[in-house]
Amino acid sequence: MLVVVLLAAGGGFAQSTNMNAIAESYVKLVLALGNFDADYVDAYYGPTTWQAASKAAPLPLAQIRTRAHTLRQELASADTPANAELENLRRQYLDKQLGAMEARVEMLEGRKFSFDEESRRLYDATAPFNPEEHFREVLAQLDRTLPGKGTLAERWEAYRRRFFVPRDKLDVVFRTAIAECRRRTALHIALPPGESFTVEYVKGTPWGAYNWYKGNFQSVIQVNTDLPITIDRIIDLACHEGYPGHHVYNSLLEKHLVRDRGWVEFSVYALYSPQSLIAEGSGNYGIKVAFPGDEKLAFERAVLFPLAGLDSARAAEFERVGRLMKQLGYAANEAARRYLNGEIAAATAAAWLTRYTLAEPAQAAKHVRFIDRYRSYVINYNLGEDLVEHYVEARADGDARRRWDAFAELNSSPRLPSTLK
Ligand SMILES: [Zn+2]
């Protein structure tokens, strides 16, 4: 801290040194909090000595909170060069990341926030409220569309089974989708040389898929195979976890901010922080950036359906149903909001998910476990996608080239959720 205060008195060079010292302290605090929360440090590829030091002498929770608070005060008094947009974003980013850290410590200390207050403090955003009538209207449309007898949930389950990717075809179908996502992304974004990933199939995790970023432009992508995966999810997962989603996002941050600028704060990724809304939102919106218009359907019909041994003639119909199903996504936020606010029990939340998102019981139970573990993180997917779409499309103005440029710019800068509007 002493070094920070002394250098702050200097000119422009001192300013960036000052910011770099605050950034280094921030990284060390994220690592310290990781000792109390196994999910918190999602990725770290900074100096290994910092991690070893944080484990050797763990900082108590209360000290992490007060140090985070002090760092925010130092940030507030740090000079930022005039007209330096990226430097200003950096300071705002560090302030919000530290604020989220304070909130996360308070939660670990036993403080209970409402769902909206939690998401505002952790992710710099609150999800819109959707009344049940909204979801009932979508369900009525599905009711007219889905064939067969029984409840709507039973008919949806029977219908989607026709589009399961057989387990023995999953790897070749997924790798083919990733290759296409990578090809499309590389046409528009300069991927760092040597970037690469490995794919693993796992069971028993609360999530459907995960990208573990290892640094040096390398990722491990894990896909959960507890439940079957429908064919329409393959490109979604390949884009979201790989290209132009998480793998590319993390690689661009490492290239442009950590290596080119020496901004060490981006060598650590705190899961419960505003950064996650940008990451999940750009992971989801990246699907439409890589496959605008009908291009996803065209690729699925021509390549993925035959590869999975599925009937290509049904691709367009399944895509239309999928668009209706996606409108039910916000119902999962409402289940989480009510459940975490203590208004409904776990079993009621699962029943809500079955009623309004048509999740079959095993899926609904799995989603409640996800909510138990990740809480208001659930808003980062759909609200994140909407905010990223708004930001990118306002700059793209319908032009594909500009859409990619805006997307790449967002994924290479320290932008915050509340500034995407
Ligand atoms: Zn994700």
Residues whose N, C-alpha, C, O or C-beta is under 5 A from the ligand:
A	BS01	ZN	E280 G283
